[in-house]
Amino acid sequence: MPNSITDSPSTRPTSLPSSTKLERAVQQQGVVQRGNEGAPVREAQALLKAHGHDLGIDGDFGPKTKAAVVAFQRSRGIDADGLIGPDTLRELRTPTAGVDHRTGRDTGITARPEDRVPGMTGADFQRRAEADAARRNREAPVSTDAARSGNTPVTLAPAGASPQEKFNHYRNIVLQNGGEDPLTSSKPVVLGVRGIDRDGRAHETRNGRFYDDTFVVLNRNGTATELKGSTHAGQVTSGLVSAVGMIRSGNFDVKPNGVRSKDNGMASWHVLTKSGSGNIPGIRDRNADGRFQAGEIARRDNMTEILFHPGTADSPRSIGCQTLPPAEYRRFLRAIGSQGFTYTLVDANGRT
C-alpha cells in the first residue's frame, strides 16, 4: 500500500488494519495521545498509514504521529486536536476510498453500523453518519460575491433541499446581512430567523409563551443545524424590568457565560455588540400588549444581559433573551462547541 497521499482516490484499498487494542485503550483512557506508547499506538499508526499518511509504525506517539492525526482529522472535517478519542477512532475505522491530493480531503466511505466504536451512543453515531453524508454530498460552495448580491429571501431552506443547498441558503442570508462567512469564520455562525417558525410559517413577532422563531447553526464543514426557539420575550410583563422586549436585528459576538443554577447544568452564552458592549439596541413593549407598535419600534431602547439559555419545554422563560426548549438547546450546544460563536439575527418581516 502506498505510504503517501495520492491523486487517485479510486485506487485506494478499502480494507483496514485491526484496531482492537486501540479501541480498548480509547475505552479505558478516553483518548490516545502524544506520549503514549505500545500496541494501541502501533494500530493507530497503521490506520493512519492506510488512510494515506506518510508515517512509520514504531509504537511511539510523537510529534509526527500527532501531526498525522491532526491532518487526518482535518481531512474528515472533525475537530483537529491531535487526540484519538471515540469520534476520531470511528473515522479511522471507516474504510477509505483515498485522499484527493488536490483538495486534501479524505473521501471516505459512508459510515456502516459495523464501524460504530464500542462505547459510542447511537445518537453520537447517527450524528456522525449525518455529518458524513452532508460533507460527502457537498457541492461547490457559492462565491462570496454571489452570496452578497441579495438574491436569497429570508425564508427557511426549501423542503427537500440537499445538505449543501440548505447550508448555502442560510449562508447567503448571513452574508447579505453583514454576518461572518461560515466557511472562513474561526467560530460557528448562528443565524436567528425572527418571524418564521420551524414549519416555515411566517407570522407577526409578539411576546408570549411560544417558540415560533428559528435558529440555524452553520459550521465550516458545511452543516446547517435547524432549531426551534424564540428571539422575543416569553411573557408580556415582568417585575424585573419596566418593559420586556427583544433585541433588534444585527450582528453580534457571543461569549461563554457559565452555567446558571436555573439552567439544569447547561451552559449559557452572553450576547455582545461587535464592539464588545453588553448594551444591545432593542425594542420594548411599553404598553405590555405583547405586540410591537410602530412607535415602540421607533424608540431607541436598549436591552442588557441578553443571553442564549434554555427555556422550559413549552415556554421561552425570558424577558428578552434568546431561548430554545431544553431538548433543542442540547442540540444547539453540541453544534456550537465551547469557544463562542457569532450571531446574525434577521427579521423575516423587515420590521425590527
C-alpha positions in Angstrom: 0.0 0.0 0.0 1.4 3.5 -0.8 2.6 5.5 2.2 1.8 8.9 0.8 -1.3 10.8 -0.3 -2.2 10.1 -3.9 -4.1 11.9 -6.6 -6.2 8.8 -7.4 -8.7 8.1 -4.6 -10.4 5.3 -6.5 -7.2 3.2 -6.3 -7.0 3.1 -2.6 -7.9 -0.3 -1.0 -10.9 -0.2 1.4 -9.8 -2.7 4.0 -8.2 -1.5 7.2 -5.8 -2.9 9.8 -7.0 -4.2 13.1 -7.8 -1.7 15.8 -8.8 -3.9 18.7 -6.1 -2.7 21.2 -6.6 0.9 20.1 -10.3 0.6 20.8 -9.7 -0.9 24.2 -7.3 2.0 25.1 -9.8 4.6 24.0 -12.5 2.9 26.1 -10.3 2.8 29.2 -8.4 6.1 28.9 -10.8 8.3 26.9 -8.1 9.3 24.4 -4.8 8.1 23.0 -2.4 11.0 22.7 1.1 12.2 22.4 3.4 10.5 24.9 1.6 7.1 24.7 3.4 4.1 23.5 2.8 0.4 22.6 0.4 -1.7 20.6 -2.5 0.8 20.6 -0.2 3.5 19.1 1.1 1.0 16.5 -2.5 0.2 15.5 -3.3 3.9 15.2 -0.2 4.5 13.1 -1.2 1.6 10.8 -4.7 3.0 10.4 -3.3 6.5 9.6 -0.9 4.9 7.1 -3.8 3.1 5.5 -5.6 6.4 5.1 -2.7 7.7 3.1 -0.5 9.5 5.7 3.3 9.0 5.4 4.1 7.6 8.8 6.3 4.9 10.4 4.9 2.3 12.7 7.1 2.4 15.8 4.5 2.5 18.6 5.7 5.9 19.8 3.0 8.7 19.7 5.4 11.5 19.0 5.1 14.8 17.1 4.9 13.1 13.6 2.1 10.9 14.8 0.2 13.8 16.3 0.7 15.8 13.0 -0.7 12.9 11.1 -3.7 12.7 13.4 -4.3 16.4 13.0 -4.1 16.1 9.2 -6.5 13.2 9.2 -9.0 15.0 11.4 -8.9 18.0 9.1 -9.5 15.8 6.1 -12.6 14.3 7.7 -14.0 17.7 8.9 -13.7 16.9 12.7 -12.0 18.9 15.5 -8.3 18.8 14.8 -7.0 18.5 18.3 -4.4 15.6 17.7 -6.2 13.3 20.2 -7.6 10.0 19.3 -11.0 9.7 21.0 -14.2 7.8 20.1 -15.0 10.2 17.2 -11.6 10.1 15.6 -11.3 6.4 16.2 -14.6 5.8 14.4 -13.4 7.8 11.4 -10.1 5.9 11.4 -12.1 2.6 11.3 -14.3 3.8 8.4 -12.8 2.4 5.2 -11.4 5.0 2.8 -11.5 5.5 -0.9 -8.4 7.6 -0.5 -7.3 11.2 -0.1 -7.6 13.6 -3.0 -4.3 15.5 -3.1 -5.9 18.4 -4.9 -8.3 19.2 -2.1 -6.6 17.4 0.9 -9.9 15.8 1.7 -10.3 12.1 2.6 -13.3 11.0 0.5 -14.2 8.2 2.9 -17.0 5.7 2.6 -20.4 6.1 4.1 -20.4 5.0 7.8 -21.7 1.5 8.4 -23.2 0.0 11.6 -20.1 -2.3 11.9 -17.9 0.8 12.0 -19.5 2.0 15.2 -17.0 2.4 18.0 -17.8 0.5 21.2 -18.9 3.0 23.9 -20.3 5.4 21.3 -24.0 6.1 21.8 -26.4 5.5 18.9 -27.2 9.2 18.9 -23.5 10.0 18.6 -23.1 7.6 15.7 -26.2 8.9 13.9 -24.8 12.5 14.2 -21.5 11.4 12.7 -23.3 9.5 9.9 -25.4 12.5 9.1 -22.3 14.8 9.1 -20.5 12.3 6.8 -23.4 12.4 4.4 -23.6 16.2 4.4 -19.8 16.6 3.8 -19.5 13.9 1.1 -22.5 15.2 -0.8 -21.3 18.7 -0.7 -21.4 20.7 -3.8 -19.0 23.6 -4.6 -19.9 26.5 -2.3 -21.3 29.6 -3.9 -18.9 32.6 -4.2 -19.0 35.3 -1.6 -19.8 37.9 -4.3 -22.8 35.9 -5.4 -23.9 35.4 -1.7 -23.7 39.1 -1.1 -25.8 40.0 -4.1 -29.0 39.9 -2.1 -30.9 37.3 -4.1 -31.8 34.9 -1.2 -35.1 35.7 0.6 -35.3 35.4 4.4 -37.1 32.1 4.5 -36.3 28.6 5.7 -34.4 26.4 3.2 -36.8 24.7 0.8 -38.2 21.3 1.8 -36.1 18.6 0.0 -33.0 20.8 -0.3 -29.8 18.8 -0.2 -27.5 19.4 2.8 -25.3 21.7 0.7 -28.3 23.6 -0.7 -29.6 24.1 2.8 -26.2 25.4 4.0 -25.8 27.7 1.1 -29.3 29.1 1.5 -28.6 30.1 5.1 -25.0 31.2 4.4 -26.3 33.6 1.8 -28.8 35.2 4.3 -25.9 35.7 6.8 -23.7 37.3 4.2 -26.4 39.5 2.8 -27.0 40.9 6.3 -23.3 41.6 7.1 -22.5 38.5 9.1 -19.3 36.4 9.1 -18.8 33.8 6.4 -19.4 30.4 8.0 -16.8 28.8 5.6 -14.0 31.1 6.8 -15.0 32.0 10.3 -12.9 30.6 13.1 -16.1 30.1 15.1 -19.6 28.7 14.4 -22.1 31.2 12.9 -25.6 31.2 14.3 -28.4 32.6 12.3 -31.6 33.7 14.0 -34.7 34.0 11.8 -37.3 36.0 13.5 -40.9 35.7 12.3 -40.7 32.2 10.8 -41.3 29.1 12.8 -39.7 25.7 12.2 -42.6 24.6 9.9 -41.9 27.6 7.7 -44.9 29.6 8.7 -44.5 33.4 8.7 -46.1 35.4 11.5 -46.1 38.8 13.3 -43.5 38.9 16.1 -45.0 39.3 19.5 -44.1 38.4 23.1 -45.6 35.3 24.5 -45.2 31.7 25.7 -44.3 30.1 22.4 -41.3 29.1 20.4 -42.1 30.5 16.9 -38.7 31.5 15.6 -35.9 29.5 14.1 -32.2 29.3 14.8 -29.6 27.8 12.4 -26.1 26.8 13.4 -23.6 26.9 10.5 -20.3 25.2 10.7 -17.2 25.3 8.5 -17.7 21.6 7.5 -20.9 22.6 5.6 -23.5 21.5 8.1 -26.6 23.6 8.9 -28.5 22.6 12.1 -32.0 24.0 12.2 -33.6 24.5 15.7 -36.8 26.0 17.0 -36.6 28.8 19.5 -37.6 32.3 20.4 -35.9 35.7 19.8 -38.6 37.6 21.9 -39.7 37.6 25.5 -41.8 34.7 26.8 -44.1 37.0 28.8 -45.7 40.5 28.4 -44.7 41.9 31.8 -42.1 41.4 34.5 -41.3 42.7 37.9 -37.6 42.8 36.9 -37.8 45.5 34.2 -40.1 48.3 33.3 -41.0 46.7 30.0 -40.0 43.4 28.4 -38.8 43.3 24.8 -36.4 41.9 22.3 -33.1 42.9 20.7 -33.0 44.4 17.2 -31.7 42.6 14.2 -28.0 42.8 13.7 -24.6 41.1 14.1 -23.2 40.1 17.4 -20.4 38.2 19.2 -21.5 35.6 21.8 -19.2 34.6 24.7 -19.4 31.8 27.3 -21.4 32.9 30.3 -21.0 29.8 32.6 -23.7 27.6 34.0 -26.6 29.2 35.9 -28.3 27.2 38.6 -31.7 27.6 36.9 -30.5 26.0 33.6 -30.1 22.3 34.7 -26.4 22.1 34.1 -26.5 23.6 30.6 -24.2 26.5 29.7 -25.5 30.0 28.9 -24.0 32.5 26.5 -23.7 36.3 26.6 -24.7 38.3 23.6 -22.4 41.4 22.9 -22.2 44.0 20.2 -19.3 43.7 17.8 -17.5 46.3 19.9 -17.9 44.2 23.0 -20.7 46.0 24.8 -23.5 44.2 26.6 -25.8 47.2 25.9 -27.8 45.9 22.9 -30.1 48.0 20.8 -33.6 46.7 21.4 -37.4 47.3 21.3 -39.5 47.3 24.5 -43.2 46.6 24.7 -44.1 49.8 26.6 -47.8 49.2 26.8 -47.5 45.5 27.7 -49.9 44.3 25.0 -47.5 41.7 23.7 -47.1 43.4 20.3 -44.6 45.9 18.9 -46.2 49.0 17.6 -44.6 51.5 15.2 -44.0 54.0 18.0 -42.3 51.4 20.1 -40.1 50.2 17.2 -39.1 53.9 16.5 -37.8 54.4 20.1 -34.1 54.0 20.8 -34.4 51.5 23.7 -31.6 49.2 24.8 -31.5 45.7 26.3 -28.9 44.4 28.7 -27.8 41.0 30.0 -29.1 39.3 26.8 -28.2 35.6 26.9 -28.7 32.4 25.0 -30.2 29.9 27.5 -32.7 27.1 27.7 -36.4 27.8 28.4 -38.9 25.2 29.5 -40.3 22.6 27.2 -43.2 24.8 26.2 -42.3 28.4 27.1 -39.3 30.7 26.4 -39.0 31.7 30.1 -37.4 35.0 29.1 -37.8 38.8 29.3 -35.7 39.3 26.1 -33.1 36.6 25.9 -32.7 34.1 23.0 -34.1 30.8 24.2 -34.7 27.2 23.0 -36.6 24.3 24.5 -34.2 22.1 26.6 -34.0 19.2 24.0 -33.3 21.7 21.2 -30.9 23.6 23.4 -28.8 20.4 23.9 -28.6 20.0 20.1 -27.6 23.7 20.0 -24.8 23.2 22.5 -23.5 20.2 20.6 -23.5 22.2 17.3 -21.7 25.3 18.6 -19.0 23.7 20.7 -17.4 25.6 23.7 -15.5 28.6 22.4 -18.3 31.0 21.5 -19.9 32.0 18.2 -21.0 34.9 16.0 -24.7 35.6 15.8 -26.7 37.2 12.9 -30.3 38.0 13.7 -32.7 38.8 10.8 -36.4 39.7 10.7 -38.4 38.0 8.0 -40.9 40.8 8.2 -38.3 43.5 7.9 -39.7 45.5 10.9 -37.1 45.0 13.6 
